[in-house]
Amino acid sequence: MPKKQRTPEEIEQAKINILQQAVKLMNEVGFHDFSMRKLAREIKVTTPTLYSYYRNKEELYLSMLTEGFSLLYNLLLSGYQNSNDPFMRLRALSDAFIDFGLNSYNFYSLMSTWHVPHFDDYRGTDLELAARNLFDISFKVMNLCIKTIRERAGKNYTLKPKDARLMLVFFWSVLHGYISSQHNALLNYLPGGSPVSLKNEMIDVIRETFEYEINSRRVKIARGKAKADN
């Protein structure tokens, strides 16, 4: 009796399951020591079975990053859409970013690793389209953050492009530092509890510092341009 053909939904779910296990294993062994053979042993399938879902390690790797940035983008967008107040939107993005970094740390760690291939490494290869998809979703994350930052400058104010980029780097750097501190065992011995207990206070400090920097750099929009933008 012929084997029942799987539905597209079943195939997609199998790919997601493989991807999630791959993210965990790559975080444990590192990109360069990761292999499809090691993953097959980990999840107890044959190596040819893996290759029926992903052509090679590089395609699987790009799919991991794309999935991670998609998850982050959806969390940030949900926080952004929950309020029309720029003040609350900025806090919601901070909260969502930290929650993603803490609750999806395997994805987050892989997304923030330096010594791995990047988009330009796949230019001109048969994986350029997959790399482009990753590039596009990562830029959606950055553009949403920049949009929120510029809105926080206030009505009839804006930030110059250079200052908006600076604030984005500042925003990510501070949040990344706090997320990393959660995984530093030494800080768990701080009097009064681990850094995770300081989450709300940290977000308030980050927001206050961040808003001070935005206000010090914002510029008034010319009246004619403000009307045109409205």
Protein Blocks (a to p, Z undefined) as FASTA:
>chain_A
ZZddddfklmmmmmmmmmmmmmmmmmmnojklgcfklmmmmnopafklmmmmpmblklmm
mmmmmmmmmmmmmmmmmmmmmpcbfklmmmmmmmmmmmmmmmmmmmmmmmmpfbbcdfkl
mgoiaklmmmmmmmmmmmmmmmmmmmmmmmmnoghiacdfklmmmmmmmmmmmmmmmmmm
mmmmklmmgghiafklmmmmmmmmmmmmmmmmmmmmgccddfklmmmmZZ
